[in-house]
Amino acid sequence: MLLEGKTGLIMGVANKRSIAWGIANALNQAGARLVLTYQSERLGENVRDLAPSLNNPLLIQCDVSSDEQIQTMVQQVTAEIGHLDFLVHALAFAPREALSGAYSETKREDFKIALDVSAYSLVTVAHALMPLMQGRQSSIITLTYLGSERVVQGYNVMGVAKAALESSVRYLANDLGPHGIRVNAISSGPIKTLASSGVGGISNMIRLHAERAPLRKAVELDEVGDTALFLACPMSRGITGEVIYVDGGYHILGV
Ligand SMILES: NC(=O)c1ccc[n+]([C@@H]2O[C@H](COP(=O)([O-])OP(=O)(O)OC[C@H]3O[C@@H](n4cnc5c(N)ncnc54)[C@H](O)[C@@H]3O)[C@@H](O)[C@H]2O)c1
């Protein structure tokens, strides 16, 4: 029960395949009380169906492209709980047409949306929740992918957004460290989810990964969940500003 008595917020559950849901299960089993946020009323139905398997979670709608919704969410967490020991940011979005064809054809509006939802949201949510997290040895965790540093066909503007996200992790770690808040990213190998199905050829990526990764297997949700547990609990108290790969070692490969 590494998180007994701890409370944290997890953003990004869409359904039972979501990485956020894998993390929610791991942190719930470790004894944490959870707040789950979901993007829309439609996805809220899925989250309400899943929630009974957790220990008394608080559910709040929050679309991160709306400053107003972020503010309302923070007010609700402040009123109902008053503090947070961890924040898991497991959300991203890019318009579908930006995830195929040439990256050089990316439209200005699509670029703005992808960077806003997938990278800026971490900055603004971390800032808004800082008063609830400071001085508690708390931990912020976000989700990234190798497409930030290597070219992955079809990942396009999302790779650029993930590069901005990883850089934000380092800047936020430096800003928030003096307040007792650590900030890290998990770089997961490919997993079939709602979001990853928008990237062309996800099934092929998973197959290639299982064939070639040093561990010769596809990445499982619970592997990401357990790494999030490590990053959320005091066992990782000396680590901040880091990207930890949960990819069976795939990123170490050359040709
Ligand atoms: N699945 C993979 O292969 C993989 C690999 C590495 C990293 N990731 C990252 O993991 C994270 C979770 O994605 P997933 O694969 O579990 O897919 P998912 O579709 O289950 O989750 C993505 C979530 O983002 C949310 N979201 C999108 N726009 C939003 C907005 N404006 N406001 C609030 N929420 C919004 C969606 O509602 C959804 O819950 C993402 O950051 C993704 O890039 C995924």
The ligand as an SDF file (V2000), in Angstrom:
LIG
                    3D

 44 48  0  0  0  0  0  0  0  0999 V2000
   -1.4080    4.4840  -26.7570 N   0  0  0  0  0  0  0  0  0  0  0  0
   -0.1310    4.6350  -27.0440 C   0  0  0  0  0  0  0  0  0  0  0  0
    0.4570    3.8950  -27.8350 O   0  0  0  0  0  0  0  0  0  0  0  0
    0.6710    5.7310  -26.3800 C   0  0  0  0  0  0  0  0  0  0  0  0
    2.0730    5.6710  -26.3740 C   0  0  0  0  0  0  0  0  0  0  0  0
    2.7930    6.6800  -25.7570 C   0  0  0  0  0  0  0  0  0  0  0  0
    2.1380    7.7400  -25.1720 C   0  0  0  0  0  0  0  0  0  0  0  0
    0.7570    7.7920  -25.1990 N   0  0  0  0  0  0  0  0  0  0  0  0
    0.0950    8.9420  -24.5620 C   0  0  0  0  0  0  0  0  0  0  0  0
   -0.7100    8.4860  -23.4990 O   0  0  0  0  0  0  0  0  0  0  0  0
   -1.6970    9.4700  -23.2420 C   0  0  0  0  0  0  0  0  0  0  0  0
   -3.0580    8.7920  -23.1100 C   0  0  0  0  0  0  0  0  0  0  0  0
   -3.4720    8.3340  -24.3840 O   0  0  0  0  0  0  0  0  0  0  0  0
   -4.1060    6.8840  -24.6110 P   0  0  0  0  0  0  0  0  0  0  0  0
   -3.2630    6.2020  -25.6180 O   0  0  0  0  0  0  0  0  0  0  0  0
   -4.3740    6.2440  -23.3160 O   0  0  0  0  0  0  0  0  0  0  0  0
   -5.4690    7.2030  -25.3890 O   0  0  0  0  0  0  0  0  0  0  0  0
   -6.9470    7.5360  -24.8520 P   0  0  0  0  0  0  0  0  0  0  0  0
   -7.7150    7.8960  -26.0710 O   0  0  0  0  0  0  0  0  0  0  0  0
   -7.4740    6.4520  -24.0110 O   0  0  0  0  0  0  0  0  0  0  0  0
   -6.7080    8.8080  -23.9520 O   0  0  0  0  0  0  0  0  0  0  0  0
   -6.5140   10.0860  -24.4980 C   0  0  0  0  0  0  0  0  0  0  0  0
   -7.3130   11.0110  -23.6260 C   0  0  0  0  0  0  0  0  0  0  0  0
   -7.0990   12.3790  -23.9980 O   0  0  0  0  0  0  0  0  0  0  0  0
   -8.3020   13.0300  -23.7030 C   0  0  0  0  0  0  0  0  0  0  0  0
   -8.3660   14.3470  -24.3270 N   0  0  0  0  0  0  0  0  0  0  0  0
   -8.1890   14.6850  -25.6320 C   0  0  0  0  0  0  0  0  0  0  0  0
   -8.4370   16.0050  -25.7960 N   0  0  0  0  0  0  0  0  0  0  0  0
   -8.7700   16.5050  -24.5580 C   0  0  0  0  0  0  0  0  0  0  0  0
   -9.1640   17.7680  -24.0830 C   0  0  0  0  0  0  0  0  0  0  0  0
   -9.2650   18.8310  -24.9010 N   0  0  0  0  0  0  0  0  0  0  0  0
   -9.4350   17.9070  -22.7580 N   0  0  0  0  0  0  0  0  0  0  0  0
   -9.3510   16.8560  -21.9090 C   0  0  0  0  0  0  0  0  0  0  0  0
   -8.9970   15.6260  -22.3130 N   0  0  0  0  0  0  0  0  0  0  0  0
   -8.7110   15.4440  -23.6230 C   0  0  0  0  0  0  0  0  0  0  0  0
   -9.3500   12.0820  -24.2640 C   0  0  0  0  0  0  0  0  0  0  0  0
  -10.6350   12.3910  -23.7820 O   0  0  0  0  0  0  0  0  0  0  0  0
   -8.8290   10.7650  -23.7430 C   0  0  0  0  0  0  0  0  0  0  0  0
   -9.3530   10.4870  -22.4680 O   0  0  0  0  0  0  0  0  0  0  0  0
   -1.6000   10.4870  -24.3620 C   0  0  0  0  0  0  0  0  0  0  0  0
   -0.7850   11.5730  -23.9380 O   0  0  0  0  0  0  0  0  0  0  0  0
   -0.8680    9.7080  -25.4400 C   0  0  0  0  0  0  0  0  0  0  0  0
   -0.1870   10.5320  -26.3530 O   0  0  0  0  0  0  0  0  0  0  0  0
    0.0210    6.8180  -25.7760 C   0  0  0  0  0  0  0  0  0  0  0  0
  1  2  1  0
  2  3  2  0
  2  4  1  0
  4  5  1  0
  4 44  2  0
  5  6  2  0
  6  7  1  0
  7  8  2  0
  8  9  1  0
  8 44  1  0
  9 10  1  0
  9 42  1  0
 10 11  1  0
 11 12  1  0
 11 40  1  0
 12 13  1  0
 13 14  1  0
 14 15  2  0
 14 16  1  0
 14 17  1  0
 17 18  1  0
 18 19  2  0
 18 20  1  0
 18 21  1  0
 21 22  1  0
 22 23  1  0
 23 24  1  0
 23 38  1  0
 24 25  1  0
 25 26  1  0
 25 36  1  0
 26 27  1  0
 26 35  1  0
 27 28  2  0
 28 29  1  0
 29 30  1  0
 29 35  2  0
 30 31  1  0
 30 32  2  0
 32 33  1  0
 33 34  2  0
 34 35  1  0
 36 37  1  0
 36 38  1  0
 38 39  1  0
 40 41  1  0
 40 42  1  0
 42 43  1  0
M  CHG  2   8   1  16  -1
M  END
$$$$
